[in-house]
Amino acid sequence: MNGSDSHITPLESETPLTRRCVLASAGTLMLNGWLSKAMSGLALGARDEGRNTEAASPGVPLPTDRWIEIDINWFTQENIPGAVEQFWDRFFPLYTKVQGYRGVIVNLAWTVGPIMEWSGNLEQKISLPSGSVHDRWQAQGGWVEERGLLVGTTDERMREAAARFAKPANVPRRPYGVWTYGDLKTLIALLKQEGARRDIGGFKVGTFNVGGPDIYGEKASWSRRHPEAYSTDAQFFDPNATLNADATPLGGLPQGIAEGMAVYRAYAVQWGSLSRAIGLDAILFRDQMGLPVAYRRAGAWGPLAPAPEIMRRATEGMAALVRDTKLANPDALVMMYSNGASAVGDWRANGLDVETIAKQGHLDVWIDQTWAGAWNEVGLRETDFWNSPLQGWTYQLGYMLVHAAILAETKVRHYSLVETFDAWEDWDVLHTAPERLRWGIWAYSHAAVKTPHGLKFPAGSYISWANQGGRLLDEKDVLFLSQNINAAAHNAQVTTEVLGPTMVYSRSSMQWQADHASAGHDINEWIDEQVFSAAKWPLPVLSVTRSEWLPLVDSDLFIVQAPSHLQPHETATIKQLIEKGQPIALFGNVACGIDPELARMAGLSGDCAKETDVIAPRRAEATSVIDSITENLPQSFNVMSRGLANRLSGEANVVYFVNGNPVLLINRTRGRKLIIWDPPELVRVKGHPTEVPLSEIWGNTGTPYALAAAALTTLLAGEKKLHASKIDLRQTMSIAAWKTMNGAVYILAGNLEEGLRDDADGTRHATLDLPGSWPGTWQDVWTGESHYRRQGVLRIDLAQAASALLRAHGT
């Protein structure tokens, strides 16, 4: 599992049991020669686990990576040594147990300007934002106190949010001041020296760039000088663009920029010169660098990349930027950032084939920017009460899982982002929804890929931000973060089995769609969005695999992404699993996105030519097939859907119809345990806002997703696997479960959703049916409270925005 030659080949002697070995990002560990250290850490963890699996003991090293992001304006150039010492006094606990990469990413000026303007002269001033535009955007010039939840009805919380932001700022903004490249070199050297003095060897200092020509409305000087470097499609830094001649001597280009020089080449040469001269160890390609449209499942050309040539060009350009940047300084890391939206959309909307770039071997790190709370929590932004629910907690878990599958065969280290408060914007998740943040740390740390060689987990964490103006995260904040991130990382290392349904990423299908892309045509392949719309009801999804691995991995239930145009052996495997009675669900457009033979096995067929691409509200009608496990679901409701052409072709039971077309079916005939679903569209109507309640984005009801959760739950119930006793439209809750080396069972629960109810009752409740072999007494790891299973049923009650980690008592 190393580089582009890392195809996983099953061992002839493997059994399902041996495949459940703990990998804990083994590709990353083996790459760096850490495997012996990792196994030593696992052994220590296994011995300690019987006492307290959820917390790493002081002597247990963590073969994981840890990064912190901070704005340069927190450091004061008048006293760089003092600022460095204060940085280390505060953040040392976050680094001390970590055995992988440890570093800090310092934000200079957001844009590519500080790299592209580098002249080779250490006395040169760095172009930094003035902050004037940001001061106008945030009228108070600072941050108000945001501690504690807003409570009550939606209207009451809106009034509370308005009152919160009407208060005087209690944390002022800090001006950037004047920094030279020599000052920055001094800062980098002192950060490393002080880290080494505290036994944090090999400490790394990097920076990041965004791909826009400005940030928060303040256009950077270099983007004004070279507007041709930015695509006219969506104003993003375009690696494929060519530059106008510029005779200004530069650090990597002493003769200046030649006419027609490729943007990616000029950037790489400048990065190589600057990073070597001042000691930078990493560059992070952040928003709009490779994925032009941030925080949306959309691209520079609209909802879908309209042609294969466009997609190939986008991928080739970013691959060239990654490659040349790495080769310009092979000792420095090249990191990339997700766009915070659907992982499927990377390729299908932004045209970026992340897997191909990763397999070329030049990319070191991929960060899923799981700013979930910044988008999910209401009333955290002065401008938008609802933020963007499609980037919320559960959706980010889906996006991270699909990225994990995409990267699973590569050497790229995959991280989740741990959000705190923001150094520029006005939200503060750490102090308003800490229990949801805790859920995110644990859930994202346990986001598992099921490979033929075992489970693979994220390789590290990226903490953002460390400062808010002149305020650092305080000692209690650092303790909360270090305890939870360390404990979650340790627990993932000793996890041997992830329970519940498993998403199946269909690379072959996505490749065919990319090779035959056309404007406006998709096959409803958005599995990350679909599954985690349904998983907002208690559906325990925490793992992913790939369609080519299906013969070699196990799951309680496979949920397969749009299985069309697969390799013949992949289709044959799915058919065999269906015939053997393996619980399987097929998600996608029935007529155009699911292999006709597989669709017929499920009981449906369709006519792709008769479907329309027009997305509009359409009438849906539910049947009584799963009434026994549902509550508070209406029989009639609207869904956002294309014009469909589905028809029954077998003996399956229809759960609901759309305009008379069957779209969700359960087939239990001839020993099959099979679901087929043509999901609704998550609103892509032109001009529809995303900063609205989730129910509105869904077409004013969550009913189709709750029905899908109920259908999947019936298959889990039939197998006597962990499942919800009821699916109640009014009771959302996230559930995940796993087992560790000594047989301990964990259930992670979170009350996460906003925008589905407007009343003042923020509590949520779920009742779970547990397998008969599971213990009867459970304890909340975080509170010590005991929970008892009664007649096979475990009830979980969560306060507003609360989370719980239950561990089977006595195991």
MARSEMI-445634 format. One record per residue (C-alpha): residue in three letters; x, y, z. Coordinates in steps of 0.25 Angstrom, whole numbers, plus 5000, padded with zeros to 4 digits. Layout:
! residues N
ALAXYZ ...
END
This chain:
! residues 811
MET500050005000 ASN501150104996 GLY501050204985 SER500550174971 ASP500850024972 SER499950004984 HIS498849914979 ILE498349824990 THR498549684987 PRO497849584996 LEU498649475002 GLU498149334999 SER498249295014 GLU497349415018 THR496049395025 PRO495049495030 LEU495649485044 THR497049515039 ARG496549625030 ARG496049695043 CYS497449735047 VAL497749875052 LEU498349955041 ALA498250095047 SER498650165034 ALA499750055031 GLY500050115018 THR500550235025 LEU501250165036 MET501950065026 LEU502350185017 ASN503150245028 GLY503750125035 TRP502850145047 LEU502250005047 SER503049955058 LYS502750075067 ALA501250065063 MET501149915067 SER501849945080 GLY500850055083 LEU499749965079 ALA500249855089 LEU500349955100 GLY498950005097 ALA498449865097 ARG499049835111 ASP498449965116 GLU497149945109 GLY496549855119 ARG496549975129 ASN496250095121 THR496250075106 GLU495650205103 ALA496850285108 ALA498350265104 SER499250235116 PRO500350335118 GLY501450245113 VAL500650205100 PRO501250275088 LEU500150315077 PRO500650275063 THR499750395058 ASP500050535052 ARG499650665059 TRP499550805053 ILE499150945058 GLU498751055049 ILE498951205054 ASP498951345048 ILE500351415047 ASN499651535053 TRP499651465067 PHE501151465067 THR501751605070 GLN503051635062 GLU503451725073 ASN503651605082 ILE503751475073 PRO504451395084 GLY503451435095 ALA502251395085 VAL502951265082 GLU503151225096 GLN501651265099 PHE501251175087 TRP501951055093 ASP501551075107 ARG500051075102 PHE500150965092 PHE501150865096 PRO500150775102 LEU499550755088 TYR500850705083 THR501550625094 LYS501050485091 VAL500950495076 GLN501950415069 GLY501650455054 TYR501750585048 ARG501650705057 GLY501450845052 VAL500850975051 ILE500251045038 VAL500451195039 ASN499451275031 LEU500251385024 ALA499251455014 TRP498351355009 THR498651374995 VAL499851324986 GLY500451464987 PRO501551434998 ILE502051324989 MET501951384976 GLU502551524980 TRP503751464987 SER504951534982 GLY506051454989 ASN506351574998 LEU506051545013 GLU505851695016 GLN504651695006 LYS503351725013 ILE502251615012 SER500951665006 LEU499951645017 PRO498451685018 SER498151825023 GLY496951775030 SER496151895026 VAL495151815018 HIS494951715029 ASP494751815039 ARG493651875031 TRP493051735029 GLN493151705044 ALA492651845048 GLN493051835062 GLY494451805059 GLY494551685068 TRP493851565074 VAL492651565083 GLU492551455094 GLU491951325089 ARG491851225100 GLY490651135102 LEU489551095093 LEU488351175088 VAL487151105094 GLY485651115091 THR484851115078 THR485451155065 ASP484851295066 GLU485351305081 ARG486751265076 MET486851365065 ARG486551475075 GLU487651425084 ALA488651415073 ALA488251565069 ALA488451605083 ARG489751535084 PHE490351605073 ALA489851735077 LYS490751735089 PRO492151805089 ALA493251725084 ASN494151665096 VAL495251615087 PRO495851715078 ARG496451695065 ARG497951705064 PRO498651775052 TYR499651705044 GLY500751805045 VAL502051795036 TRP502751665034 THR503951635025 TYR504351495020 GLY505551505030 ASP504551525041 LEU503851405036 LYS505051325035 THR505451355050 LEU504051315054 ILE504151185047 ALA505551155053 LEU505151185067 LEU503851105067 LYS504650985063 GLN505751015073 GLU504851025084 GLY504050905080 ALA505350825080 ARG505750885094 ARG504450825099 ASP504750685092 ILE503750715080 GLY504850675070 GLY504550695055 PHE503550805057 LYS503050855044 VAL502550995040 GLY501751025028 THR500751115021 PHE499551115013 ASN498951185000 VAL497551194995 GLY497251204981 GLY496451324980 PRO497051464976 ASP496551524989 ILE496051485003 TYR494951545010 GLY494851654999 GLU496251704999 LYS496951674986 ALA498351634987 SER499451714980 TRP499951604972 SER498651564967 ARG498451704962 ARG499751704955 HIS499451564948 PRO497951544947 GLU498251444935 ALA498651344946 TYR497251334950 SER496151254942 THR495051344937 ASP494051234940 ALA494051244955 GLN495251334958 PHE496151234964 PHE497651214962 ASP497751124950 PRO499051034949 ASN498751024934 ALA498751174931 THR499951244925 LEU500651374930 ASN500951504923 ALA502351544923 ASP502851614936 ALA504351654937 THR504251674952 PRO505451584957 LEU504851474967 GLY505551384976 GLY505351254968 LEU505251334954 PRO506451434955 GLN506151474940 GLY504651494944 ILE503451424937 ALA503551384923 GLU502351414914 GLY501451284913 MET502051224925 ALA501151124932 VAL500551164945 TYR500851034952 ARG502351044947 ALA502551184952 TYR501851154966 ALA502651024968 VAL503951094965 GLN503651214974 TRP503151114985 GLY504451034984 SER505351164986 LEU504551224997 SER504351095005 ARG505851065004 ALA506251205008 ILE505451225020 GLY505251075025 LEU503751055022 ASP503450905022 ALA502050895017 ILE501050965007 LEU499550945008 PHE498650964996 ARG497451015002 ASP496151064997 GLN495951084982 MET497351014980 GLY496950894971 LEU495550904975 PRO495051034970 VAL493651044977 ALA493751034992 TYR492650985001 ARG491750944990 ARG491550814982 ALA491750904969 GLY492850934960 ALA493351054952 TRP492451004940 GLY491250984948 PRO490650864956 LEU491450764947 ALA492750774939 PRO492150774925 ALA493150694917 PRO494250594919 GLU495250684913 ILE494950794923 MET495150684935 ARG496450634929 ARG497050774928 ALA496650814942 THR497250684947 GLU498550694939 GLY498750844943 MET498650814958 ALA499450684957 ALA500550774950 LEU500450874961 VAL500550764972 ARG501750694965 ASP502550814962 THR502350874975 LYS502850744982 LEU504050734973 ALA504450874975 ASN504650844990 PRO504550694992 ASP504850705007 ALA503550795009 LEU502150735010 VAL501050764999 MET499650765006 MET498250785000 TYR496950825006 SER495550775002 ASN494550874998 GLY493550835010 ALA492550775001 SER492250644994 ALA493450554991 VAL492750504979 GLY492650644974 ASP494150664974 TRP494250594961 ARG492850604956 ALA492650754959 ASN494050814960 GLY494650714950 LEU495750674960 ASP496150524960 VAL496750524974 GLU497150374973 THR497950394961 ILE498750504967 ALA498950434980 LYS499450314973 GLN500450394965 GLY501250394978 HIS501550544980 LEU500350584990 ASP500650555004 VAL499450595012 TRP497950615009 ILE497150695020 ASP495650675020 GLN495250815024 THR494150765034 TRP493750905039 ALA492450835042 GLY491950925054 ALA492351055047 TRP491251015037 ASN490250935045 GLU490151015058 VAL489051125057 GLY489351265061 LEU490851265061 ARG490951355049 GLU490551505049 THR490151495035 ASP489451355033 PHE488651295045 TRP488551155037 ASN489951155031 SER489951035021 PRO489350905027 LEU489950825015 GLN491250835022 GLY490850795035 TRP491350685045 THR490750565039 TYR490950605024 GLN492450635027 LEU492550485032 GLY492050435019 TYR492950525011 MET494150485019 LEU493750335018 VAL493750345003 HIS495050425002 ALA495650305011 ALA495250205000 ILE495750294989 LEU497150304996 ALA497150165002 GLU498150104993 THR499150224993 LYS500250275002 VAL499450405005 ARG499250435020 HIS497750465022 TYR497350555033 SER496050615039 LEU496050755043 VAL495650795057 GLU495050925058 THR495051025070 PHE494751165068 ASP495151255055 ALA496251355054 TRP495451435044 GLU494051395044 ASP493051415056 TRP492751265060 ASP493251195072 VAL492851045072 LEU493751005083 HIS493051085094 THR491651075088 ALA491450935084 PRO492650855091 GLU491850725092 ARG491650725077 LEU493050755075 ARG493450645084 TRP492550555075 GLY493250605063 ILE494650575068 TRP494250425072 ALA493350405059 TYR494450455049 SER495550385056 HIS494750255055 ALA494350275040 ALA494850135035 VAL495150085021 LYS494949935020 THR496149875012 PRO496549735009 HIS497649745019 GLY496749805030 LEU496249945035 LYS496950075031 PHE496750195040 PRO497050345038 ALA498550375040 GLY498450505048 SER497750635052 TYR497850775047 ILE497350875058 SER496851005053 TRP496851115058 ALA497851135070 ASN497551285071 GLN496451385070 GLY497151515069 GLY498051535081 ARG497351425088 LEU497951275088 LEU497151155092 ASP497251155107 GLU497851045116 LYS496450975117 ASP496250975102 VAL497550915100 LEU497250805111 PHE495950775104 LEU496550765090 SER497750685095 GLN496950585103 ASN495950555093 ILE496750555081 ASN497850465088 ALA496750375094 ALA496050355080 ALA497350325073 HIS497750225083 ASN496350155083 ALA496350155067 GLN497750085068 VAL497149965076 THR495849965068 THR495649825061 GLU494249835056 VAL493349945051 LEU491949905052 GLY490649955044 PRO490449975029 THR491650005020 MET491650095008 VAL492250044995 TYR493050144986 SER492950104971 ARG494150154965 SER493850084952 SER492550144951 MET493050284954 GLN494150264943 TRP493150234933 GLN492350354936 ALA493550444935 ASP493950384922 HIS492550414917 ALA492250534924 SER491150634918 ALA490450754923 GLY489350734933 HIS489450584933 ASP489650504946 ILE489250364951 ASN488950414965 GLU490250354970 TRP490350454982 ILE490450334992 ASP491150425003 GLU490050525003 GLN488950415001 VAL489450315012 PHE489650425022 SER488350495020 ALA487750355024 ALA488750335035 LYS488150455042 TRP487150355048 PRO487850245056 LEU488550175045 PRO489950135049 VAL490850165037 LEU492350175040 SER493050105029 VAL493350105014 THR493950005004 ARG494149994989 SER493349914979 GLU494549834975 TRP494849794990 LEU493449734992 PRO493849584992 LEU494849615002 VAL494249695013 ASP493049675022 SER491849765027 ASP490549765033 LEU489949835021 PHE490649885008 ILE490050015002 VAL490550014987 GLN490850144980 ALA490150154966 PRO490650014961 SER490650034946 HIS491750014936 LEU492549934947 GLN493649834943 PRO492949704940 HIS493549634952 GLU492949744961 THR491549724955 ALA491749574957 THR492149594971 ILE490949674975 LYS490049574968 GLN490649464976 LEU490549534989 ILE489049564986 GLU488749424983 LYS489449374996 GLY488549465004 GLN489649575008 PRO488849695012 ILE489049795001 ALA488449934996 LEU488649994982 PHE488650144982 GLY488550224969 ASN487650264957 VAL486950134954 ALA486850154939 CYS488250214936 GLY489150184948 ILE488850034953 ASP489249914944 PRO487949874938 GLU488149724943 LEU488449774957 ALA487149864957 ARG486349744952 MET486849664963 ALA486349764973 GLY485049774965 LEU485149904957 SER485449944943 GLY485450084936 ASP485650154923 CYS486750254923 ALA486350314910 LYS484950354915 GLU485450424928 THR485650574929 ASP486750654935 VAL485750754941 ILE485850754956 ALA484550804962 PRO483550774974 ARG482850644971 ARG481750574979 ALA482150444987 GLU481250344993 ALA481750245004 THR481150105005 SER480950035018 VAL482049935016 ILE482949985028 ASP481850045036 SER482249955048 ILE483550025050 THR483250165047 GLU482550285054 ASN482050425050 LEU482350405036 PRO481250455026 GLN480750375015 SER480750485005 PHE481950585003 ASN482750654993 VAL484150614988 MET485150684979 SER485250594967 ARG485550584952 GLY484450524943 LEU484550374945 ALA484250254937 ASN484250144947 ARG483350014947 LEU483249894955 SER483849774949 GLY483849674961 GLU483249634974 ALA483849744983 ASN483049824992 VAL482949974989 VAL483250075001 TYR482850194993 PHE482550244979 VAL482850384973 ASN481850424962 GLY481450284962 ASN482850234959 PRO483350134970 VAL484650184975 LEU484950114989 LEU484749964989 ILE485049844999 ASN485149704992 ARG485249585002 THR484749484991 ARG485649354989 GLY486549385001 ARG486949524996 LYS487149635006 LEU487149744996 ILE486749894995 ILE486749984983 TRP486650134984 ASP486550254974 PRO486750364984 PRO486250504984 GLU487150614978 LEU487750704989 VAL487250834983 ARG488050884971 VAL487050974966 LYS487751104961 GLY487751214971 HIS487251124982 PRO488051174995 THR488751075004 GLU488751165016 VAL487351125020 PRO486751015029 LEU487150875025 SER485650835023 GLU485550945013 ILE486750895005 TRP486050755005 GLY484750815000 ASN484150835013 THR484150695018 GLY485150585023 THR484150475020 PRO484850405008 TYR486150395016 ALA485450345029 LEU484750245020 ALA486050205014 ALA486650195028 ALA485450105032 ALA485650015020 LEU487049995023 THR486749965038 THR485849855034 LEU486949785028 LEU487849805040 ALA486749755049 GLY486549625040 GLU488049595043 LYS487849625058 LYS488949735056 LEU488949865064 HIS487749955059 ALA486750055064 SER485449995069 LYS484650115062 ILE484950215052 ASP484250345057 LEU484250465048 ARG484350555060 GLN485450485067 THR486850495059 MET488050435065 SER489450395060 ILE489850255064 ALA491150185062 ALA491750055068 TRP493049985068 LYS493849875076 THR495249875081 MET496349765083 ASN495849715096 GLY494349705091 ALA493849835097 VAL492749895090 TYR492550045088 ILE491350125083 LEU491550275080 ALA490250355080 GLY490050505076 ASN488850595076 LEU489450675064 GLU488350735055 GLU487750875053 GLY486750925044 LEU485750805044 ARG484850845056 ASP484450985061 ASP483950955074 ALA484650985088 ASP484950835091 GLY486450815087 THR486450675094 ARG486550545085 HIS486250405088 ALA486550265082 THR486350125085 LEU487350025080 ASP487149875079 LEU488449805082 PRO488949675078 GLY488649565088 SER490049535091 TRP490349675095 PRO490549715110 GLY489349765118 THR490049885125 TRP490650005119 GLN491450125124 ASP491550265118 VAL493050285117 TRP492950435118 THR492050445130 GLY492150305137 GLU490650295136 SER490050145135 HIS489050105125 TYR488349975125 ARG487849885114 ARG486449835117 GLN485949725109 GLY486949745098 VAL486649895097 LEU487550005100 ARG486950145101 ILE487850275099 ASP487350405103 LEU488150535099 ALA487950675103 GLN488050785093 ALA489450775085 ALA489850665094 SER490750535091 ALA491050405098 LEU492050295097 LEU491450165103 ARG492350055106 ALA491849915110 HIS492149905125 GLY493049795129 THR493649765116 
END
